[in-house]
């Protein structure tokens, strides 16, 4: 009976230790994500200020194709006349098939 209680105590200690480790990793990931969100918010605010200043000065604004545009559900902060439209006739080269 004593071995069973010792085993149970050891198992409980290992499970508690593992749970603490998982919790610590989880908290670290949350901290990393919060830092990334804060950085992206600061970058977004800076870009908004630059865009506002450009619009106030009457500068033409062109959206880059390599950056994601506003979502379809959100109202666009840039007027349709100033948005760059992709070339519909432009074709991408086909990828060559690998021979097995």
KELODREN-707951 format. One line per 3 residues: number of its first residue (from 1); for each residue x, y, z of C-alpha. Coordinates in Angstrom, 1 decimal, decimal comma, padded with zeros to 4 digits. Example, Ala and Ser with C-alpha at 12.3 -4.5 7.8 and 13.67 -1.06 7.14 Angstrom:
1) 012,3 -004,5 007,8 | 013,7 -001,1 007,1 $
END
This chain:
1) 000,0 000,0 000,0 | 002,9 002,4 000,8 | 004,3 001,9 -002,7 $
4) 000,9 002,8 -004,2 | 000,7 006,0 -002,2 | 004,4 006,9 -003,0 $
7) 003,6 006,3 -006,7 | 000,5 008,5 -006,5 | 002,4 011,3 -004,8 $
10) 005,2 011,1 -007,3 | 002,7 011,1 -010,2 | 000,8 014,1 -008,8 $
13) 004,0 016,0 -008,4 | 005,1 015,3 -012,0 | 001,7 016,3 -013,3 $
16) 001,7 019,5 -011,3 | 005,2 020,3 -012,6 | 004,2 019,6 -016,2 $
19) 001,1 021,8 -015,8 | 003,2 024,6 -014,4 | 005,6 024,3 -017,4 $
22) 002,7 024,4 -019,9 | 001,2 027,4 -018,1 | 004,6 029,3 -018,2 $
25) 004,9 028,6 -022,0 | 001,3 029,8 -022,6 | 001,9 033,0 -020,7 $
28) 005,2 033,7 -022,6 | 003,3 033,2 -025,9 | 000,6 035,6 -024,8 $
31) 003,3 038,2 -023,9 | 004,9 037,8 -027,3 | 001,5 038,2 -029,1 $
34) 000,7 041,3 -027,0 | 004,0 042,8 -028,0 | 003,4 042,1 -031,6 $
37) -000,1 043,6 -031,4 | 001,2 046,7 -029,8 | 003,9 047,1 -032,4 $
40) 001,4 046,6 -035,2 | -001,0 049,2 -033,6 | 001,8 051,7 -033,4 $
43) 002,8 051,1 -037,0 | -000,8 051,4 -038,1 | -001,3 054,7 -036,2 $
46) 001,9 056,1 -037,9 | 000,7 055,0 -041,3 | -002,7 056,6 -040,7 $
49) -001,1 059,9 -039,6 | 001,1 059,8 -042,8 | -002,0 059,1 -044,9 $
52) -004,0 061,8 -043,2 | -001,2 064,3 -043,8 | -000,9 063,3 -047,5 $
55) -004,6 063,6 -048,0 | -004,7 067,0 -046,3 | -001,9 068,2 -048,7 $
58) -003,8 066,9 -051,7 | -001,1 064,4 -052,6 | -002,2 061,5 -054,8 $
61) -002,2 058,2 -052,8 | -001,4 054,9 -054,4 | -001,8 051,6 -052,7 $
64) 001,0 049,1 -053,1 | 000,0 045,7 -054,4 | 002,3 043,8 -052,1 $
67) 000,5 045,0 -049,0 | -003,0 043,8 -048,1 | -005,7 046,3 -048,8 $
70) -008,7 047,1 -046,7 | -011,1 044,2 -046,1 | -014,2 044,1 -048,3 $
73) -016,4 044,6 -045,2 | -014,6 047,8 -044,0 | -015,0 051,2 -045,5 $
76) -011,9 052,2 -047,6 | -010,1 055,2 -046,2 | -008,8 056,0 -049,7 $
79) -011,1 057,3 -052,4 | -011,7 054,9 -055,4 | -010,0 057,5 -057,8 $
82) -006,7 057,2 -055,9 | -006,5 053,4 -055,6 | -004,2 051,6 -058,1 $
85) -006,1 048,9 -060,0 | -004,3 045,7 -060,9 | -003,8 044,9 -064,5 $
88) -006,5 042,3 -065,4 | -004,7 041,2 -068,6 | -001,5 040,4 -066,8 $
91) -000,7 036,7 -066,7 | 001,6 034,9 -064,4 | 004,0 032,4 -065,8 $
94) 003,0 028,7 -065,2 | 005,0 026,6 -062,9 | 006,8 023,7 -064,5 $
97) 005,6 020,2 -063,5 | 008,2 018,1 -061,8 | 008,9 014,8 -063,5 $
100) 008,7 011,9 -061,0 $
END
